[in-house]
């Protein structure tokens, strides 16, 4: 039997508290332990299909419904951390928000967070959607949207469905193109986040802006 780390133990306890008791013979703790043993991580568990989940003893329709609601609940929680009019106080605020919105996707999505001159959120837009291989980004459209909301600054973000949050050469090139296009209309590009599996990389922190 594999050793259970403190983190795994904590995940099991948290999961047990969420799925709670059911009419089956299995307690929440037993069901949670089996789920974590079967899927290995919370992320893999919450991305599993319904049939695989229902095949685990102690998981019925009620508990399946709870598990299916968890990712959406988390996304909504973090979305509310940056509502319109809220001032961005730190890169970590932005990172948490973007990870909640984008890290679960199996396709590539390019987004913009538009800010006023006090770094208050004006709008968050999903501008370009692609496949797992990439997406086409058009600087003219980004500038058009920024001008439309009278933005003074922009934070870019896109996800890597592969889970690797490292910027590619193509990411660096499009960032430079967008920065130049925005500068022509006196809008600052503050950052470009690459969102992966549980992590996000800031190009500004890497000195790439």
C-alpha positions as CSV (number, residue, x, y, z in Angstrom):
1,X,0.0,0.0,0.0
2,X,1.3,3.4,-0.9
3,X,2.3,5.9,1.9
4,X,-0.2,8.7,2.5
5,X,1.3,12.1,2.7
6,X,0.0,14.9,5.0
7,X,-1.3,16.7,2.0
8,X,-3.2,13.6,0.8
9,X,-4.6,13.1,4.2
10,X,-5.8,16.7,4.3
11,X,-7.4,16.3,0.9
12,X,-9.2,13.1,2.0
13,X,-10.5,14.8,5.2
14,X,-11.7,17.9,3.2
15,X,-13.4,15.7,0.6
16,X,-15.0,13.6,3.3
17,X,-16.4,16.8,4.9
18,X,-17.8,17.9,1.6
19,X,-19.5,14.7,0.4
20,X,-20.7,13.9,3.9
21,X,-22.8,11.0,4.9
22,X,-25.1,9.2,2.5
23,X,-27.8,6.5,2.6
24,X,-25.2,3.9,1.6
25,X,-23.1,1.9,4.0
26,X,-20.0,3.9,3.2
27,X,-19.1,6.8,5.4
28,X,-17.8,10.0,3.9
29,X,-14.3,9.2,5.1
30,X,-14.3,5.8,3.5
31,X,-15.7,7.1,0.2
32,X,-13.2,10.0,0.1
33,X,-10.3,7.6,0.8
34,X,-11.4,5.3,-2.1
35,X,-11.8,8.3,-4.4
36,X,-8.4,9.7,-3.7
37,X,-6.8,6.2,-4.0
38,X,-8.5,5.6,-7.3
39,X,-7.8,9.0,-9.0
40,X,-4.7,10.1,-7.2
41,X,-5.5,13.8,-6.9
42,X,-8.4,16.2,-6.4
43,X,-7.9,17.6,-9.9
44,X,-8.0,14.1,-11.5
45,X,-11.0,13.3,-9.4
46,X,-13.0,16.4,-10.4
47,X,-12.1,15.8,-14.1
48,X,-13.2,12.2,-14.1
49,X,-16.2,11.2,-16.1
50,X,-19.5,10.2,-14.4
51,X,-19.3,6.5,-15.1
52,X,-15.8,6.3,-13.5
53,X,-17.1,8.1,-10.4
54,X,-20.2,6.1,-10.1
55,X,-18.2,2.9,-10.4
56,X,-16.5,3.8,-7.0
57,X,-18.3,2.2,-4.0
58,X,-20.1,4.8,-1.9
59,X,-20.7,7.2,-4.8
60,X,-24.3,7.6,-5.9
61,X,-26.1,10.3,-7.7
62,X,-26.2,12.6,-4.8
63,X,-22.5,12.5,-4.1
64,X,-21.9,12.7,-7.9
65,X,-23.9,15.9,-8.0
66,X,-21.8,17.4,-5.1
67,X,-18.5,16.5,-6.9
68,X,-19.8,18.0,-10.1
69,X,-20.7,21.3,-8.4
70,X,-17.4,21.8,-6.7
71,X,-15.3,23.2,-9.6
72,X,-18.1,25.6,-10.6
73,X,-18.4,26.8,-7.0
74,X,-14.7,27.4,-6.8
75,X,-14.7,29.3,-10.1
76,X,-17.5,31.5,-9.0
77,X,-15.8,32.2,-5.7
78,X,-12.6,33.4,-7.3
79,X,-14.5,35.3,-10.1
80,X,-16.0,37.4,-7.3
81,X,-12.6,38.3,-6.0
82,X,-12.2,40.7,-8.9
83,X,-15.6,42.2,-9.6
84,X,-16.1,45.3,-11.8
85,X,-14.9,48.3,-9.9
86,X,-12.5,46.4,-7.7
87,X,-9.0,47.6,-7.5
88,X,-6.3,45.0,-8.2
89,X,-3.9,45.2,-5.3
90,X,-1.4,42.5,-6.1
91,X,-0.4,40.1,-8.8
92,X,-1.5,37.2,-6.6
93,X,-5.1,38.5,-6.8
94,X,-5.0,38.4,-10.5
95,X,-3.3,35.0,-10.6
96,X,-5.9,33.4,-8.3
97,X,-8.7,34.9,-10.4
98,X,-7.2,33.7,-13.7
99,X,-6.4,30.2,-12.5
100,X,-10.0,29.8,-11.3
101,X,-11.3,30.9,-14.7
102,X,-8.9,29.1,-17.0
103,X,-6.8,26.2,-15.6
104,X,-9.6,23.6,-16.0
105,X,-10.1,24.2,-19.8
106,X,-9.1,21.6,-22.4
107,X,-8.9,24.2,-25.1
108,X,-6.8,27.4,-25.4
109,X,-8.5,30.6,-24.5
110,X,-7.1,34.2,-24.8
111,X,-8.5,36.7,-22.4
112,X,-8.1,40.4,-21.4
113,X,-8.6,42.1,-18.1
114,X,-9.3,45.8,-18.8
115,X,-8.5,48.3,-16.1
116,X,-8.9,52.1,-15.5
117,X,-6.1,54.4,-14.6
118,X,-6.4,53.4,-10.9
119,X,-6.2,49.7,-11.8
120,X,-9.9,49.1,-11.1
121,X,-11.5,46.3,-13.1
122,X,-13.6,47.5,-16.0
123,X,-14.3,44.2,-17.6
124,X,-12.9,40.7,-18.2
125,X,-13.3,39.4,-21.8
126,X,-12.7,36.0,-23.4
127,X,-11.6,37.3,-26.8
128,X,-10.2,34.3,-28.7
129,X,-10.9,30.6,-28.4
130,X,-8.7,28.0,-30.0
131,X,-7.9,24.3,-29.9
132,X,-5.4,22.4,-27.8
133,X,-2.7,23.4,-30.3
134,X,-3.2,27.2,-30.1
135,X,-5.3,30.2,-31.0
136,X,-5.1,33.2,-33.3
137,X,-4.8,36.5,-31.6
138,X,-5.6,39.7,-33.4
139,X,-4.1,42.9,-31.9
140,X,-6.6,45.1,-33.7
141,X,-9.4,43.4,-31.8
142,X,-7.7,43.8,-28.5
143,X,-7.2,47.5,-29.1
144,X,-10.8,47.9,-30.2
145,X,-12.1,46.3,-27.1
146,X,-9.8,48.3,-24.8
147,X,-10.9,51.5,-26.4
148,X,-14.5,50.5,-26.2
149,X,-14.4,50.3,-22.4
150,X,-12.0,53.3,-22.1
151,X,-9.3,51.2,-20.6
152,X,-6.1,52.8,-19.4
153,X,-4.3,49.4,-18.9
154,X,-4.7,45.8,-19.9
155,X,-3.6,42.4,-18.4
156,X,-3.5,39.6,-20.9
157,X,-3.9,35.9,-20.1
158,X,-4.2,32.6,-21.9
159,X,-4.0,29.1,-20.8
160,X,-1.9,26.1,-21.9
161,X,-4.1,23.0,-21.9
162,X,-0.9,20.9,-21.8
163,X,-0.7,22.1,-18.2
164,X,2.8,23.7,-18.6
165,X,2.8,27.3,-17.7
166,X,6.0,28.2,-19.4
167,X,5.8,30.9,-22.1
168,X,6.6,29.8,-25.6
169,X,8.4,31.9,-28.2
170,X,5.1,32.5,-29.9
171,X,3.7,33.8,-26.6
172,X,6.6,36.3,-26.3
173,X,6.1,37.4,-29.9
174,X,2.4,38.1,-29.5
175,X,3.0,39.9,-26.2
176,X,5.4,42.3,-28.0
177,X,2.9,42.9,-30.8
178,X,0.1,43.6,-28.4
179,X,2.2,45.9,-26.3
180,X,3.2,47.9,-29.4
181,X,-0.4,48.1,-30.6
182,X,-1.7,49.2,-27.3
183,X,1.0,51.8,-26.8
184,X,-0.1,53.5,-30.1
185,X,-3.4,54.4,-28.3
186,X,-1.7,55.2,-25.0
187,X,-2.8,52.1,-23.2
188,X,-0.4,50.3,-20.9
189,X,0.2,46.5,-21.0
190,X,0.8,45.6,-17.4
191,X,1.3,41.8,-17.7
192,X,0.6,38.6,-19.6
193,X,-0.2,35.5,-17.6
194,X,0.3,32.0,-18.9
195,X,-2.0,29.7,-17.0
196,X,-1.2,26.0,-16.6
197,X,-2.2,23.1,-14.4
198,X,-2.4,24.7,-10.9
199,X,0.2,27.4,-11.8
200,X,0.5,30.7,-13.6
201,X,3.5,32.5,-15.0
202,X,3.8,36.3,-15.2
203,X,5.7,37.6,-18.1
204,X,6.2,40.9,-16.3
205,X,7.9,39.1,-13.4
206,X,10.2,37.4,-16.0
207,X,11.2,40.8,-17.4
208,X,9.5,40.0,-20.8
209,X,7.5,43.2,-21.0
